[in-house]
Amino acid sequence: MNVRPPLDGNLSIFGAQWGDEGKGKVVDFFCENVDIVVRFAGGNNAGHTLVVGGLEVAVHLLPSGAVRPSAICVLGAGMVIDPSALLEEMQMLADVGCSLDAKRLKLSSRAQLVLPYHRQIDALREGGPNAIGTTKRGIGPAYEDKAARRGLRAGDLRDGASLRAKLERAIADVTPQIVAAGGQPPELVPLFDALAAQAETLRPHITETEPLLARWMRGGKRVLFEGAQGAMLDIDHGTYPFVTSSTTLPAGACAGAGVAPRALGAIVGVSKAYVTRVGAGPMPSELDEAESERLRSHGGEFGATTGRARRCGWLDLPALRHALTVSGADYLALTKLDVLAAFERIKVCEAYMLDGERLAIDAFPASADELARATPVYREMAGFAGISGDERSFEALPQTARDFIAYVEQALELPVCLVSIGPQRDATIVRS
Ligand code: IMP
């Protein structure tokens, strides 16, 4: 097995925890010489903070590759797109000198739309007893409408008359649940007028991206598939029901972008050197509030989308091993090693105890109830005091960090191809 992904094929980069692994930086690093960056699932529940010409911008729908002026960005059919959010993001990037014209930004006509009533339903539910701490961006309700076959798609924005009729039908369908939950019924006219205005700007970008991608790949273009959220939030393999509503795994790129599994290329899972989670759900290696706060403040662990304080814990190897298995990862990228430089001693969860028994590392519980009862078995190690952020080779890292990497590789049976030791683009070490 090579210790780093080949530089001449396609790449799939995805989160191997509960989102917020630092994928944006890893994508940014690897997309230097790719031609096309594709997002294939989720919507503006994601968030990456990027630095463009010294200015910080947060992207939610657009792939992180958007800030590379030569890369074409594709928003695939598996995504749910809030038109108002997309327009806002395009404007924000234009404001920092990174415009996305119709040649550079392609939106699949098959992508679903997130409409204001989806956000309304999400918020109403999150105010109730079954809240799971969603981002309230309407993601779950939009995917529900997709599965119920009443969703509106980006392609519908191309035809005003049929758009109005479809919107009317969709509103009639969703109104009873909104009213039952105590919300105001959505109104057709203002909703349609706003959507029709948004359609004007978005129309040139909407296209059948699937044959385009196929043609580009036949012509030898390099494609990077950029995952959103993380494997532990995957609708099937994550910590259900505390998950998002899409397939966040690399496999989701096949359906979500309309490409063959062999198109995925090398698969890189991204994990922090510790774990974080936003929203509800079990997290066996979570720290108590005082320690969590310490890690949170050193790591700047606040959501890029909602600003929420992230729950923090020690690296959880059984969860990570599960994520990498169901993703078919070839490599692991470890981020934020520098954050652990602030700790004299660190811990790594190497197994779970469940009801008095030690589980094998690859026996990650499928049930959220079991996971909530699981307690971590920790290995204690020295912290990474001495990481300066200026190291540029694995050999230059303190021995404690190298021992940690070697231990993680051995437990996961996967090579660590990249480590990130600071927020700057060049605070990144790749195995050579
Ligand atoms: P939803 O995707 O907004 O429906 O939220 C479902 C769960 O996924 C909640 O726990 C969210 O906090 C979490 N989630 C969704 N997107 C992200 C993300 O990009 N990073 C971290 N957590 C996320």
Residues whose N, C-alpha, C, O or C-beta is under 5 A from the ligand:
A	BS01	IMP	W18 G19 D20 N45 A46 G47 I132 G133 T134 T135 K136 R137 I139 G140 Q229 L233 V243 T244 S245 V278 G279 A280
